[in-house]
């Protein structure tokens, strides 16, 4: 039986990925968990440690990574038919947002168009040599997550982001199931919005339930990477286009714990 010959696009994808040490997908079962904020700040924390980091915004219809890095109006350059990522704070970024002429208009595409665009964002981008490529996925387990899994065949793992509420935790089990079915290692669970930190007295108020992410990680024998409290500076940072770890000490401390735990898990693997 003859094998299907490798396409030129597949060859470019293979060449691109061969220069990246760790490929990690950031996943959530539902919207509103703060997954993109987590991606931005994990990437920035890694870059602050001296790693070469790239972020692929795989949310085709709702790309927010450029906004949160403050580079949404930057224009892409091309060198020898390869797209050069936009760089901010030593993090390389690629997103559909950079390719939109009118950023106020919705991208109304069916699955095949989104799949084609994602493959091109991997095949035609010159990431160079990276220690980490973080892929910010839209919520759920449909076209984009499946395309990334099938295109980046050697994903080193996924990080699942949840909030403490019961409805969010229910969706975590679906994300875990997606990772298991597609045979991606689960690096761990992050619990976002775990408690409100008063900016005046530093007292923590658990607006939602407490330790939901930690409990589900323990129940399913998964690594719990850490918690991120509700800190006003995180919201403000996203709006002004600056990773929160660069401007808020408490946020930086929370992400330092998360990234160190993730690195330990990668070393174990």
Secondary structure, DSSP 4 states (H G I P E B T S, - for coil): -PPPPPPHHHHHHHHHHTTEEEEEEEE-SSTTS-HHHHHHHHHHHHHHTT--EEEEE--SSS--HHHHHT-TT---EEETTEEEPEEETTEEEEEGGGG-SSTTS-----HHHHHHHHHHHHHTEE--SEEEEEEEPPSSSSHHHHHHHHHSTT--EEEEEEESSHHHHHHHHHHHHHHHHTT--EEEEEEEEEEEEPTTT--EE-SS-SSHHHHHHHHTT--EEEEEEE-HHHHHHHHHT--GGGT-HHHHHHHHHHHHHHHHHHHH-
